[in-house]
Amino acid sequence: MNPSHVSAACRYLLFALASIAPQAGAHEEVSEEIVVRGRATDLIGIEQSASSGLVGAADLAARPILRSGELLEVVPGAAVTQHSGTGKANQYFLRGFNLDHGTDFSASLDGVPLNLRTHGHGQGYLDLNPIIPELVDYIEYGKGPYEASVGDFAAAGYARYALKRHLHDGLLRVQAGEFGYYRGVTAASTAVAAGELLGAVEAQYYDGPWEVDENARKLNGLLRYTSGTLEEGFDASLTVYEARWDSTDQVPLRAVRDGRIDRLGSIDPTLGGESERYSVNLAWRGAPAPDRRWQANAYAVYSDFELYSNFTYFLDDPVRGDQIAQFDRRWLAGMNSEFTQAHELFGHAAETRVGTQVRHDGILDVALARSTARRVHAFVRSDSVDETSLGLYLATRVELAPWLRAEAALRADRYWFDVAADLAANSGAAADTQLSPKATLVFTPHAGHELYLNYGRGFHSNDARGVLTRIDPASGTPSTPVDPLVSAWGGEAGWRTTALPGLTTTVAGWYLEVDSELLFVGDAGTTEASGASRRYGVEWTNFYRPRDWLTFDLDLAFTHAEFTGVVDDAIPNAVGRVITAGVALDFPQGFFGSLRLRHFGDTPLVEDGSVEARDTTVVNLRAGYRVARGVELALEVFNLFDSGDPDISYWFASCIPGDPAAACGAAPRDGVEGVHAHPVEPRAVRGTLSWRF
């Protein structure tokens, strides 16, 4: 359970109990004899905004998943892409943010934060590869800065992954497919003493469609012991993740168009990386009285990361090339706790939550270096960092009338930064505090309908190195430190209805203002100012289950994003349109399958809006058959229509062999500006054999 959010346990229980009998033939796991249905569950009276929700294991299992990070696309309006190798964290897009690898989107796994602050590759680095999709019980999500128990990196939204506590049947799954794809998963649980022991292992190998094979190797392991119930109990979890990969990054389209390289080719064939993550998590839950409950967890994580990238190829160094190496090695530990008390407030039923969140990152080494063929020849900077945060929140929800409830909350965060840099001028200590008020009103004018008004303040922290940097380590020129904590104010008005049988629909109109998008740029070792911004938009989500064996979903999100106070106000890579749709069939016996479409619109690549990236549309198919009791065969076709659209595009200057001498000859080299893109992977077929024992 997620101990940083008391309603997570309560919501999960209500979410499950609200589900009627399980759909026949559905791929659902039973936890304490409660079946989690998913988006079909009626959340009226439970959720606090139109843009928050829960997705259960059955809905997750129905989706064709090219890579594990794509599970995040269950959040309506979210798009997940990749501009590099399989082992690297994905790129995430939501509400007009290019979240890079997680700067304004927070994710956790059973209460353990997944975002890494002051990371070698990017602030808030969010790698979802350590999650085994088959072991996810549900995902709770929300958008906007309205939830008191969520702090750093959640201005755009958050997702809380909850792993299964029990498997009704063991699972053995093997997969194989085009481009050298092989994957195996096995998981089972058994009674031990007064509890349940669950173990799982995932192993994956992938070459990919690129001219340079990825040789991507991934290993995940999970060992989890649970005792007690969802209300009162204890959990202990151990996770292991290791990955190695080679990668083909984005390439200049000019070279593809004139035939210098193939669109699946590479300029620097020596790119890639490796990553390791090991975690221990202990969680407790209690209900000492009918009107009181509490939950807490304590965790420790070790992470080691190494990445080699080359964005500009031969612009800066025409002999050795511009390859960079990024390193990050750290311990992090923390504890979350929350206590809930039901009471009366001025004669009205109320509930108050009090929570604390403590986290310390002991970053042993975070470094940026220049390299050639993965051999470092010069360090730009190398630092050790201690970063500590304390978060406190108080939230009271009150039932003002049978048709009206309200919640008022205040969150306080204090951050301490201590940087020991290789350049003395960039060493030092700093601290900052953020107060975040939040308010919610929920109207229930009629059965099956709910209206929401939300307003709140959130934030993201900046890289500790950027907070203390006074001298640019690359150029030696003065650098302006960034603000430690950056505020974001947002509001939302929404509507949720379940009035039509089987159909859940939500509509939300929202806006968000971010005080500053000043961020430390890990690729350059310094800070870059992008100014304050404003975003607003509308989202329409629909989930329809007309029969137990048939579901439809359609989610549309439209966003306008702009910098404020400047003439050229377009925000590069701010996706303005995301459309996802799907149909899934799951007959009681025999056939099951799904067809899904994902589309995100063209995006500006430069501030004056003169250059845009083309839109992207991909269709994926999954079809399977239960050939015998517990045995299933499935076929997945990714990029069914073999789209050649970009997964992501950028605009910058670079130099490669064959470029004009005027731009890439003798110094100073300005390079050739242009679009650099990473294409969606071509059509690929994968087969799966599953045995539930």
Protein Blocks (a to p, Z undefined) as FASTA:
>chain_A
ZZkbmklmmmmmmmmmmpccddehiacddeehiacfbjmlccehkamcfkbccddfklmm
mpccfbfklmmmmpghiacddfbdfkbccdddeehiaekjommcccdeehiafbdghifk
bghiacfklpcfklpmbdcddedjfbfkbcehilnoccdddddfbdfbacddddddehhi
acddddddddehjbccdddddddddebjafbdfkiacddddddddehjfkbccddddddd
dddddddddddfklmmnopacfkbcfblmgccddddddddddddddfbfkbccddddddd
dddddddddfklpmmmmmnopadcdddddddddddddddddddeehiacddddddddddd
ddfbacddddeehiafbdfbdcddddddddddddddddfbfkbccddddddddddddddd
fblklgccdddddddddddddddfbghiacddddddddddddfklmmmmbdfknopacdd
ddfbacddddddddddfkbghiacdddddddddfbfcdcdfknopacdebjadddddddd
ddddfbfkbccdddddddddddehiablcdghiafbdcddddddddfbhjaddddddddd
dddfbfnlpaccdddddddddddddfbghiacddddehklopabdfbdcddddddehiaf
klmmccddebjadddddddddddddddddddZZ
